[in-house]
């Protein structure tokens, strides 16, 4: 993605990211706190619940924040469970 694409994603406040490593691949839902609160409110109003399989919340949806967060959780078994 170029700078414009990242600016759009940061404004949206969420992004699905595929993380790949030697042991496999996982799709991670990345949200900023404001957009996550909106998604939770919308889905609980509509469905009565909110679920997320692989959820990562960062201060803002930027490449730097996502890469830093994934590096921080890579060694903590975040990707080792279903």
C-alpha positions as a Markdown table, in Angstrom:
| # | Residue | x | y | z |
|---|---|---|---|---|
| 1 | Unk | 0.0 | 0.0 | 0.0 |
| 2 | Unk | 1.2 | 3.5 | -0.7 |
| 3 | Unk | 0.9 | 6.5 | 1.6 |
| 4 | Unk | -2.5 | 7.4 | 0.4 |
| 5 | Unk | -3.9 | 3.9 | 1.0 |
| 6 | Unk | -2.5 | 4.0 | 4.5 |
| 7 | Unk | -4.1 | 7.4 | 5.1 |
| 8 | Unk | -7.4 | 6.0 | 4.0 |
| 9 | Unk | -7.1 | 3.0 | 6.3 |
| 10 | Unk | -6.1 | 5.2 | 9.2 |
| 11 | Unk | -9.2 | 7.4 | 8.7 |
| 12 | Unk | -11.4 | 4.3 | 8.5 |
| 13 | Unk | -10.0 | 3.0 | 11.7 |
| 14 | Unk | -9.8 | -0.7 | 10.8 |
| 15 | Unk | -8.0 | -3.1 | 8.5 |
| 16 | Unk | -7.8 | -6.8 | 8.0 |
| 17 | Unk | -4.1 | -7.8 | 7.9 |
| 18 | Unk | -2.7 | -11.2 | 6.9 |
| 19 | Unk | 0.3 | -12.1 | 9.0 |
| 20 | Unk | 2.5 | -14.8 | 7.6 |
| 21 | Unk | 5.4 | -16.6 | 9.3 |
| 22 | Unk | 7.2 | -19.9 | 9.0 |
| 23 | Unk | 4.4 | -21.7 | 10.8 |
| 24 | Unk | 1.5 | -20.4 | 8.9 |
| 25 | Unk | -0.8 | -17.5 | 8.2 |
| 26 | Unk | -3.5 | -15.7 | 10.2 |
| 27 | Unk | -5.8 | -12.9 | 9.3 |
| 28 | Unk | -5.9 | -10.3 | 12.1 |
| 29 | Unk | -8.6 | -7.6 | 12.5 |
| 30 | Unk | -6.9 | -4.3 | 13.4 |
| 31 | Unk | -8.9 | -1.5 | 14.9 |
| 32 | Unk | -8.3 | 1.8 | 16.6 |
| 33 | Unk | -10.2 | 2.2 | 19.9 |
| 34 | Unk | -12.8 | 4.6 | 18.5 |
| 35 | Unk | -13.7 | 2.5 | 15.5 |
| 36 | Unk | -13.8 | -0.6 | 17.7 |
| 37 | Unk | -16.3 | 1.0 | 20.0 |
| 38 | Unk | -18.5 | 1.9 | 17.0 |
| 39 | Unk | -18.2 | -1.6 | 15.6 |
| 40 | Unk | -19.2 | -3.2 | 19.0 |
| 41 | Unk | -22.1 | -0.8 | 19.4 |
| 42 | Unk | -23.4 | -1.4 | 15.8 |
| 43 | Unk | -23.1 | -5.2 | 15.9 |
| 44 | Unk | -24.6 | -5.5 | 19.4 |
| 45 | Unk | -27.5 | -3.3 | 18.4 |
| 46 | Unk | -28.0 | -5.3 | 15.2 |
| 47 | Unk | -27.1 | -8.9 | 16.3 |
| 48 | Unk | -27.2 | -8.7 | 20.1 |
| 49 | Unk | -23.5 | -9.6 | 20.3 |
| 50 | Unk | -20.0 | -8.8 | 19.0 |
| 51 | Unk | -17.3 | -11.3 | 18.2 |
| 52 | Unk | -13.8 | -11.1 | 16.8 |
| 53 | Unk | -11.5 | -14.0 | 16.3 |
| 54 | Unk | -8.1 | -12.3 | 16.0 |
| 55 | Unk | -8.5 | -8.8 | 17.3 |
| 56 | Unk | -5.7 | -6.3 | 17.6 |
| 57 | Unk | -6.3 | -2.7 | 18.9 |
| 58 | Unk | -3.7 | 0.0 | 18.2 |
| 59 | Unk | -3.8 | 3.7 | 18.9 |
| 60 | Unk | -4.3 | 4.4 | 15.2 |
| 61 | Unk | -4.3 | 2.2 | 12.1 |
| 62 | Unk | -0.9 | 3.0 | 10.7 |
| 63 | Unk | 1.7 | 0.7 | 9.2 |
| 64 | Unk | 4.1 | 1.6 | 12.0 |
| 65 | Unk | 1.6 | 0.8 | 14.8 |
| 66 | Unk | 0.5 | -2.5 | 13.2 |
| 67 | Unk | 4.1 | -3.7 | 12.6 |
| 68 | Unk | 5.1 | -2.7 | 16.2 |
| 69 | Unk | 2.1 | -4.4 | 17.7 |
| 70 | Unk | 2.6 | -7.6 | 15.7 |
| 71 | Unk | 6.2 | -7.7 | 16.6 |
| 72 | Unk | 5.3 | -7.3 | 20.3 |
| 73 | Unk | 2.7 | -10.2 | 20.2 |
| 74 | Unk | 4.6 | -12.6 | 17.9 |
| 75 | Unk | 6.5 | -14.1 | 20.8 |
| 76 | Unk | 3.5 | -14.4 | 23.1 |
| 77 | Unk | 1.6 | -17.2 | 21.4 |
| 78 | Unk | -1.0 | -14.9 | 19.9 |
| 79 | Unk | -0.8 | -16.8 | 16.6 |
| 80 | Unk | -0.5 | -20.2 | 18.1 |
| 81 | Unk | -4.2 | -20.8 | 19.0 |
| 82 | Unk | -7.0 | -21.5 | 16.6 |
